Amino acid sequence: MKRLYSAVVFLIMLVACNAKAPNPENQPKQTTTSVPQKTKKLQPKSVKSNALNAQVERLLAEFLPLKDKLTNEELILKVARHFIGIPYVAHTLDRNPNEQLVVNLKEMDCTTYLENVIAIVFCVKNSQSTYQDFTNMLQKIRYQGGILAYENRLHYYQWWVTDNEKMGFLTEISAPNPPFAATQRLKINYMSENFMAYDMLKNNPERIAKVKKKEDATNGKIVNYIPKSEIKNTQLLRQIIHDGDIIALVTNKRNLDTTHLGIAVWHKDGLHLLNASSLQKNKKAVVEPTETLYDYLKTRPYNIGIRVARLKL
């Protein structure tokens, strides 16, 4: 019974967005009803696409005039705060039978929130104003080498930060010590060991093999992180972590590297995390929480610290 309880808790916590776990509720797809007045009227795909194009281009038009008026840190926070209140929804990238570049500004998990913010910021800094500019940037951020394929999607944080650093979009901060006083030896085989939980893996042995090969190539790598005991309101930490930095929550859970992502923002009382939150107390939405990151992590025994990266703008 104890083992069963632990397994259930494990799967529930993996709903934290970066773990990429399947939908724990396993809800069947809804079927259409014969009562049209109670059924949401579906828009043609072209109408939806046109509306999304317009939404993205309105956002870019809103932020482009700020390009030379705000510092890079201020711009990142301005864009990140625009999405506060957007509902947290997991697995929005996995609704299609084949891999597609999903653009969704109405529902986000912690990873897609981060990717959307970064794509908009880079478009603004590069004076780019079209939907195509945005999707080109989003694809480069989300997929290894910008190549669209399920096995190229950057499912683990280690893959994501490594590839985005290689593409020249960011730099991982891993020194000095202190505060980067701890190390993690990576072991990430969650997807290949739980392939039956992934619709796009369970009937595709070739794809499983490709994912496992990438996992195994990552295993053994040692990364530096800041232990959560050091995430306090100190002058040193304020010098190391800047507003707008990317924060990844390191985990001690088996076969994972991190469980959550967000954007650093300093308040008077310390470091906070702008993030797409799955927690009910945050109304399951993008939020700038009132509690500090230090206080949040004190309640999370499976999160042992943070990794930090900074956009190269």
C-alpha positions as CSV (number, residue, x, y, z in Angstrom):
1,M,0.0,0.0,0.0
2,K,2.8,2.4,0.9
3,R,4.5,1.7,-2.5
4,L,1.2,2.3,-4.3
5,Y,0.7,5.6,-2.4
6,S,4.2,6.7,-3.3
7,A,3.6,6.0,-7.0
8,V,0.4,7.9,-7.0
9,V,2.0,10.9,-5.4
10,F,4.8,10.7,-7.9
11,L,2.6,10.8,-10.9
12,I,0.5,13.7,-9.5
13,M,3.6,15.8,-8.9
14,L,4.8,15.2,-12.4
15,V,1.9,17.3,-13.6
16,A,4.3,20.2,-12.8
17,C,4.8,21.3,-16.3
18,N,8.4,20.5,-17.2
19,A,8.1,16.8,-16.2
20,K,6.1,16.2,-19.4
21,A,4.0,13.5,-17.7
22,P,0.7,12.4,-19.4
23,N,-2.7,13.6,-18.4
24,P,-3.3,12.0,-15.0
25,E,-7.0,12.1,-15.3
26,N,-7.1,10.1,-18.5
27,Q,-10.3,11.7,-19.5
28,P,-11.9,10.4,-22.8
29,K,-12.3,12.8,-25.6
30,Q,-15.6,14.7,-25.6
31,T,-18.1,13.7,-28.3
32,T,-20.4,16.1,-30.0
33,T,-24.0,16.2,-28.9
34,S,-27.2,16.5,-30.8
35,V,-28.3,19.6,-29.0
36,P,-26.8,22.5,-30.9
37,Q,-27.9,25.2,-28.6
38,K,-25.8,23.7,-25.8
39,T,-22.8,23.0,-28.0
40,K,-20.0,25.5,-28.5
41,K,-20.0,26.5,-32.1
42,L,-16.7,25.6,-33.7
43,Q,-14.9,28.1,-35.8
44,P,-13.4,27.1,-39.1
45,K,-9.6,26.5,-38.8
46,S,-8.9,29.5,-41.1
47,V,-10.9,31.8,-38.9
48,K,-9.0,30.6,-35.8
49,S,-5.7,31.0,-37.6
50,N,-6.5,34.5,-38.7
51,A,-7.6,35.5,-35.1
52,L,-4.4,34.0,-33.7
53,N,-2.2,35.8,-36.3
54,A,-3.9,39.1,-35.4
55,Q,-3.5,38.5,-31.7
56,V,0.2,37.8,-32.0
57,E,0.8,40.8,-34.3
58,R,-1.2,43.1,-31.9
59,L,1.1,42.0,-29.1
60,L,4.3,42.6,-31.1
61,A,2.9,46.0,-32.1
62,E,2.2,46.8,-28.4
63,F,5.7,46.0,-27.3
64,L,7.9,47.1,-30.3
65,P,7.7,50.8,-29.2
66,L,9.2,49.8,-25.9
67,K,12.3,48.3,-27.5
68,D,14.6,51.3,-26.8
69,K,12.7,52.7,-23.8
70,L,13.1,49.7,-21.4
71,T,16.2,47.8,-20.3
72,N,16.3,44.1,-21.3
73,E,15.3,43.1,-17.8
74,E,12.3,45.5,-17.8
75,L,11.2,44.3,-21.2
76,I,11.3,40.7,-20.2
77,L,9.2,41.4,-17.1
78,K,6.8,43.6,-19.1
79,V,6.1,40.8,-21.5
80,A,6.0,38.1,-18.8
81,R,3.5,40.1,-16.7
82,H,1.2,40.6,-19.8
83,F,0.2,36.9,-19.4
84,I,-0.7,37.0,-15.7
85,G,-4.1,35.4,-15.3
86,I,-3.8,33.1,-18.4
87,P,-5.1,29.6,-17.3
88,Y,-2.6,26.9,-16.6
89,V,-3.3,23.9,-18.8
90,A,-0.9,21.0,-19.2
91,H,0.0,19.1,-22.4
92,T,-1.2,21.7,-24.9
93,L,1.6,20.5,-27.3
94,D,0.3,16.9,-27.3
95,R,-3.2,17.3,-28.8
96,N,-2.4,16.4,-32.4
97,P,-1.7,12.9,-33.8
98,N,1.4,14.2,-35.5
99,E,3.9,16.8,-34.3
100,Q,2.9,20.4,-35.1
101,L,4.2,23.7,-34.1
102,V,1.5,24.6,-31.5
103,V,0.8,28.3,-30.9
104,N,-1.5,28.9,-27.9
105,L,-1.6,32.1,-26.0
106,K,-4.9,31.3,-24.2
107,E,-3.6,28.2,-22.2
108,M,-0.1,27.6,-21.0
109,D,2.1,25.4,-18.8
110,C,5.3,26.6,-17.3
111,T,7.4,25.6,-20.4
112,T,5.1,27.1,-23.0
113,Y,4.7,30.3,-20.9
114,L,8.4,30.7,-20.9
115,E,8.8,29.9,-24.6
116,N,6.1,32.4,-25.6
117,V,7.6,35.2,-23.5
118,I,11.1,34.5,-24.9
119,A,9.8,34.4,-28.5
120,I,8.0,37.8,-28.1
121,V,11.0,39.4,-26.5
122,F,13.4,38.3,-29.2
123,C,11.0,39.5,-31.9
124,V,10.8,42.9,-30.3
125,K,14.6,43.2,-29.8
126,N,15.0,42.2,-33.5
127,S,12.3,44.7,-34.7
128,Q,10.2,41.8,-36.0
129,S,6.5,42.3,-36.2
130,T,4.8,39.5,-38.0
131,Y,3.2,36.2,-37.0
132,Q,5.7,34.4,-39.2
133,D,8.6,36.0,-37.3
134,F,7.1,34.8,-34.0
135,T,6.5,31.2,-35.1
136,N,10.0,31.0,-36.6
137,M,11.5,32.1,-33.3
138,L,9.2,29.8,-31.3
139,Q,10.2,26.8,-33.3
140,K,13.9,27.5,-32.8
141,I,13.4,27.8,-29.0
142,R,11.2,24.6,-28.7
143,Y,13.0,22.2,-31.0
144,Q,16.6,21.0,-31.2
145,G,18.2,22.9,-34.0
146,G,14.8,24.4,-34.8
147,I,13.9,21.1,-36.6
148,L,10.2,20.2,-36.1
149,A,9.8,16.6,-34.9
150,Y,8.6,15.0,-31.7
151,E,12.0,13.5,-30.8
152,N,13.6,16.9,-31.4
153,R,11.2,18.7,-29.0
154,L,13.3,19.7,-26.0
155,H,11.4,17.7,-23.4
156,Y,13.8,17.9,-20.6
157,Y,15.2,21.2,-19.2
158,Q,18.8,20.0,-19.7
159,W,18.0,19.6,-23.4
160,W,16.2,22.9,-23.6
161,V,18.9,25.0,-21.9
162,T,21.7,23.3,-23.8
163,D,20.2,23.7,-27.2
164,N,19.1,27.3,-26.6
165,E,22.6,28.1,-25.4
166,K,24.0,26.5,-28.5
167,M,21.6,28.6,-30.7
168,G,22.9,31.7,-29.0
169,F,19.7,32.6,-27.2
170,L,20.9,32.4,-23.6
171,T,23.7,31.6,-21.3
172,E,23.5,29.3,-18.3
173,I,24.8,30.8,-15.1
174,S,26.6,28.3,-13.0
175,A,29.2,30.2,-11.0
176,P,30.5,31.5,-8.6
177,N,30.5,29.1,-5.6
178,P,28.8,30.3,-3.4
179,P,25.9,30.5,-4.2
180,F,26.3,27.6,-6.8
181,A,27.4,25.3,-4.0
182,A,25.8,22.0,-5.1
183,T,26.0,19.7,-8.1
184,Q,23.6,17.2,-9.7
185,R,24.6,14.2,-11.8
186,L,22.0,13.9,-14.4
187,K,19.9,10.7,-14.9
188,I,16.9,11.4,-17.1
189,N,15.1,8.3,-18.4
190,Y,11.6,9.1,-17.4
191,M,10.1,9.2,-20.9
192,S,11.7,6.0,-22.2
193,E,10.8,4.1,-19.1
194,N,7.2,5.4,-19.1
195,F,6.6,5.4,-22.9
196,M,3.1,3.9,-22.5
197,A,2.1,7.2,-20.8
198,Y,2.9,9.1,-24.0
199,D,0.5,8.9,-27.0
200,M,3.2,9.7,-29.4
201,L,5.6,7.2,-28.0
202,K,3.6,4.1,-26.9
203,N,3.1,2.7,-30.4
204,N,6.3,3.9,-31.9
205,P,9.4,1.8,-31.0
206,E,11.6,3.8,-33.4
207,R,10.7,7.1,-31.7
208,I,11.2,5.6,-28.2
209,A,14.7,4.4,-29.3
210,K,15.6,8.0,-30.5
211,V,14.4,9.5,-27.3
212,K,16.3,7.0,-25.2
213,K,19.5,7.5,-27.1
214,K,19.3,11.2,-26.3
215,E,18.5,10.5,-22.7
216,D,21.5,8.2,-22.3
217,A,23.8,10.7,-24.0
218,T,22.8,13.2,-21.3
219,N,23.1,10.9,-18.4
220,G,26.2,11.3,-16.2
221,K,26.6,15.0,-17.0
222,I,27.2,17.1,-13.8
223,V,25.6,20.5,-13.5
224,N,25.8,23.2,-10.8
225,Y,22.9,24.6,-9.0
226,I,22.0,26.9,-6.0
227,P,20.8,24.8,-3.0
228,K,17.4,26.1,-1.8
229,S,18.9,27.0,1.6
230,E,20.9,29.7,-0.2
231,I,18.0,31.3,-2.0
232,K,17.7,34.2,0.4
233,N,17.4,37.9,0.2
234,T,21.2,38.6,0.2
235,Q,23.3,41.1,-1.7
236,L,25.2,38.2,-3.3
237,L,22.1,36.5,-4.7
238,R,20.8,39.9,-6.0
239,Q,24.2,40.3,-7.9
240,I,24.0,36.8,-9.3
241,I,20.3,36.5,-10.3
242,H,18.8,39.4,-12.3
243,D,15.2,40.3,-13.0
244,G,14.1,38.3,-16.1
245,D,16.5,35.4,-15.6
246,I,15.2,31.9,-16.3
247,I,14.8,29.8,-13.2
248,A,14.5,26.0,-13.2
249,L,13.6,24.1,-10.1
250,V,16.0,21.1,-9.6
251,T,14.5,17.9,-8.4
252,N,15.7,14.7,-6.6
253,K,12.9,12.7,-8.2
254,R,14.0,9.6,-10.1
255,N,14.8,10.1,-13.8
256,L,14.1,13.8,-13.9
257,D,16.3,16.9,-13.8
258,T,13.8,19.6,-13.0
259,T,10.0,19.9,-12.3
260,H,9.1,23.6,-12.9
261,L,10.2,26.7,-14.7
262,G,9.7,30.4,-14.3
263,I,11.1,33.9,-14.5
264,A,13.0,35.6,-11.8
265,V,11.6,38.9,-10.3
266,W,13.0,40.6,-7.2
267,H,10.7,42.2,-4.6
268,K,11.7,44.0,-1.5
269,D,11.4,40.8,0.5
270,G,13.4,38.6,-1.8
271,L,13.3,36.6,-5.0
272,H,9.9,35.6,-6.5
273,L,9.0,33.4,-9.5
274,L,6.7,34.6,-12.3
275,N,5.3,31.3,-13.6
276,A,2.4,29.3,-15.0
277,S,1.2,27.6,-11.8
278,S,-0.8,24.4,-11.5
279,L,-1.6,25.2,-7.9
280,Q,-5.1,25.8,-6.8
281,K,-4.0,28.6,-4.4
282,N,-2.7,30.4,-7.5
283,K,-6.0,29.8,-9.3
284,K,-4.1,27.5,-11.8
285,A,-2.9,30.4,-13.8
286,V,0.1,32.5,-14.7
287,V,0.9,34.4,-11.5
288,E,3.4,36.6,-9.8
289,P,3.1,35.1,-6.3
290,T,3.2,37.0,-3.1
291,E,5.4,34.3,-1.4
292,T,9.1,34.3,-2.1
293,L,10.7,31.5,-4.0
294,Y,12.5,30.5,-0.8
295,D,9.3,30.1,1.1
296,Y,7.7,28.2,-1.8
297,L,10.7,25.7,-1.9
298,K,10.5,25.1,1.8
299,T,7.2,23.3,1.2
300,R,8.6,21.2,-1.6
301,P,11.0,18.5,-0.3
302,Y,11.5,17.0,-3.7
303,N,12.9,20.4,-5.1
304,I,16.4,20.8,-3.9
305,G,17.5,24.1,-5.5
306,I,17.5,26.1,-8.7
307,R,19.4,26.5,-12.0
308,V,19.7,29.9,-13.7
309,A,20.0,31.1,-17.3
310,R,20.0,34.5,-18.9
311,L,18.8,35.6,-22.3
312,K,21.4,37.1,-24.6
313,L,19.6,40.1,-26.0
